[in-house]
Amino acid sequence: MDRKLHIKGVSVTIDGNKILQNIDLTLEKGEVVAVVGESGSGKTSLSKALMGILPSSGEVTIGGSPLCHKHVGRDITLVPQNSMNSFNPSIKMGKQLIDGVLLHKIDKRAEAKKNTLLLMDEFNLKREVYDNYPHELSGGMKQRMAFIMGILPNPDFLILDEVTTGLDTLNKGIILDKINKIKKFKGILLVSHEIELVREVADRVIVLKNGVPVEWGPCTDVLSTPKHPYVEELINSLVENMSEGITPLKKLRTYRDNNSCSFIEHCPHAMNICTGDNSYTSRDRNWGVTCWKYYKKEGKTDEYC
């Protein structure tokens, strides 16, 4: 069976606003693909669209079959960015963790509880947390419990949305170690603005700007020698361990909402054609860039300025 997650032409439009536009991606078991971008670029919207939380157009298949509700929570799971909203405040943590496992008949109750407690030990969580209510836990504890809930069903594909948010250095290291252990057996879509985290665990990366993929390819190539002017500025601007709200990227957020390239006001290579409705996109699926700067570099001869 083709155990791949195929994403083709996925777009999200809310109240007439294009949040995501034509996302193409293939995720295989045994690799980590990172989705990178500043706040508002569409990273979290992509994860929600894949899980059916946001309505979307396009095609998503898993193992050759259209992705549907029977896969969600079993074959593909999400560890969301805001763990505060991941849990029902009136239900004990342990019950919430194993409910999904029981729903999909993956394990019986005793086995599910045993596996949960073992994972809690691994994530530096006291066993009494199993019987606590969400309000009795710190934000970092809830974030780790959300991670456990995501991996407990042993899914083939795992979406991690800013999974280290709110964690101290010690517990961030625990999460990172776990990602490195399980990535050999799962396909992981890592949504993050932490460049160093992406460098350490990702095989490939796709960079979004205003819902549009502007560059994609091997992680070492894109993050070390970016081709798109925006990606170059993004890599140089992001500061590790600084929240997205206070990074130097604020200057990049003053784009005009039109059909031209959203980076045009800040781009040193801007040309007349960049003000049009469409941007040139490389057709290489292994590495690509959405930028007219690379039109002639790829052997095109038409006049474009």
SEVO-106378 format. One record per residue (C-alpha): x, y, z. Coordinates in steps of 0.05 Angstrom, whole numbers, padded with zeros to 5 digits, always signed. Layout:
BEGIN
XYZ...
// end
This chain:
BEGIN
+00000+00000+00000+00023+00070-00016+00033+00097+00055+00040+00170+00034+00002+00233+00050-00011+00269-00016-00033+00342-00015-00052+00372-00082-00079+00441-00095-00105+00452-00025-00134+00521-00015-00173+00555+00041-00218+00615+00032-00253+00648+00091-00302+00705+00081-00274+00718+00012-00202+00721+00037-00152+00671+00008-00117+00641+00069-00082+00585+00031-00070+00579-00044-00053+00516-00082-00010+00478-00032+00023+00416-00062+00061+00368-00016+00077+00294-00009+00096+00267+00059+00124+00198+00067+00134+00156+00129+00205+00165+00155+00212+00238+00138+00198+00306+00169+00172+00363+00126+00171+00431+00160+00123+00487+00143+00156+00553+00159+00132+00625+00157+00116+00686+00199+00052+00693+00239-00007+00697+00191+00028+00660+00134-00023+00603+00135+00017+00549+00173-00036+00533+00224-00091+00539+00172-00058+00484+00132-00056+00437+00192-00130+00452+00208-00150+00441+00135-00116+00373+00134-00154+00353+00198-00220+00377+00170-00226+00434+00221-00226+00485+00165-00264+00476+00099-00217+00471+00040-00214+00455-00034-00163+00410-00068-00145+00338-00059-00116+00302+00002-00103+00227+00001-00073+00180+00053-00049+00112+00031-00082+00123-00036-00151+00137-00007-00185+00205+00002-00171+00231+00072-00236+00228+00113-00261+00225+00184-00243+00152+00193-00169+00169+00185-00170+00229+00232-00148+00209+00302-00122+00142+00279-00079+00147+00217-00065+00221+00224-00066+00263+00287-00053+00335+00306-00016+00365+00365-00045+00436+00363-00009+00500+00379-00055+00522+00435-00057+00464+00483-00101+00506+00530-00160+00493+00483-00144+00420+00470-00178+00391+00531-00248+00389+00561-00242+00425+00629-00293+00379+00661-00259+00313+00644-00196+00284+00676-00134+00285+00633-00123+00210+00630-00193+00196+00605-00186+00248+00551-00120+00217+00528-00146+00146+00521-00216+00162+00494-00190+00168+00423-00153+00102+00428-00216+00068+00453-00259+00101+00401-00217+00073+00344-00210+00006+00380-00134+00010+00377-00124-00017+00448-00167-00040+00506-00174+00007+00566-00121-00026+00610-00070-00028+00554-00085+00044+00534-00075+00068+00606-00010+00029+00613+00018+00060+00549-00004+00130+00572+00030+00124+00639+00094+00099+00606+00094+00159+00559+00081+00206+00617+00143+00179+00651+00182+00191+00587+00156+00262+00583+00175+00279+00655+00103+00280+00680+00082+00253+00748+00032+00196+00745-00018+00233+00787-00028+00281+00729-00068+00224+00697-00124+00238+00747-00118+00314+00746-00165+00362+00711-00137+00409+00658-00140+00471+00704-00094+00436+00753-00037+00433+00702+00011+00486+00678+00013+00506+00605+00076+00467+00593+00047+00405+00625-00015+00410+00581+00030+00418+00520+00066+00353+00537+00000+00317+00550-00025+00341+00482+00037+00312+00450+00024+00245+00485-00048+00247+00461-00023+00257+00390+00025+00197+00389-00015+00149+00433-00057+00121+00375+00009+00107+00339-00011+00144+00275+00026+00139+00209+00025+00214+00202+00032+00267+00256+00021+00342+00250+00060+00382+00302+00038+00455+00305+00088+00498+00344+00095+00438+00390+00149+00468+00435+00109+00531+00451+00110+00547+00525+00163+00495+00543+00227+00508+00582+00294+00485+00555+00292+00418+00591+00223+00398+00567+00235+00425+00498+00294+00378+00495+00250+00320+00516+00201+00336+00459+00258+00342+00409+00288+00275+00430+00220+00242+00421+00211+00272+00351+00280+00246+00331+00261+00176+00357+00194+00170+00322+00210+00205+00257+00240+00141+00229+00172+00107+00231+00123+00164+00217+00112+00220+00169+00115+00285+00208+00090+00353+00185+00125+00403+00231+00094+00472+00233+00143+00520+00265+00175+00589+00265+00235+00564+00304+00288+00559+00251+00338+00521+00294+00286+00468+00311+00271+00460+00238+00344+00454+00220+00353+00399+00272+00295+00353+00254+00268+00369+00184+00288+00335+00118+00249+00383+00073+00218+00451+00083+00163+00492+00051+00161+00567+00065+00094+00603+00062+00081+00677+00052+00008+00700+00058-00016+00629+00043+00028+00620-00018+00088+00573-00021+00147+00617-00041+00204+00566-00035+00209+00492-00020+00263+00439-00021+00315+00403+00022+00320+00435+00090+00395+00447+00087+00390+00481+00019+00330+00526+00033+00353+00549+00102+00427+00555+00085+00424+00585+00015+00353+00612+00005+00336+00635-00066+00272+00675-00055+00285+00746-00029+00231+00738+00023+00259+00672+00049+00328+00703+00055+00299+00761+00095+00258+00713+00137+00318+00669+00156+00359+00731+00173+00303+00762+00215+00276+00705+00257+00308+00702+00326+00308+00637+00364+00267+00636+00429+00234+00702+00413+00159+00702+00403+00133+00717+00333+00100+00780+00359+00165+00815+00376+00213+00793+00323+00240+00842+00271+00190+00813+00221+00139+00868+00237+00168+00909+00181+00149+00854+00132+00076+00854+00150+00058+00920+00117+00042+00887+00050-00017+00910+00008-00074+00861+00000-00075+00854-00076-00058+00802-00128+00015+00821-00138+00073+00789-00101+00062+00803-00027+00136+00817-00016+00142+00868-00072+00146+00929-00027+00208+00902+00008+00242+00865-00049+00307+00893-00078+00296+00853-00142+00224+00876-00157+00207+00884-00231+00148+00910-00270+00120+00840-00280+00119+00829-00204+00059+00875-00200+00017+00828-00243-00034+00776-00222+00012+00716-00226+00083+00698-00204+00130+00652-00240+00134+00584-00205+00188+00532-00216+00158+00465-00234+00212+00423-00200+00177+00386-00144+00242+00372-00106+00262+00444-00104+00223+00505-00126+00213+00579-00119+00156+00626-00135+00193+00687-00162+00203+00720-00229+00276+00729-00212+00287+00656-00232+00248+00658-00297+00308+00667-00344+00354+00628-00298+00314+00566-00315+00325+00575-00389+00264+00617-00407+00274+00667-00464+00210+00707-00466+00214+00781-00450+00183+00793-00382+00198+00864-00359
// end
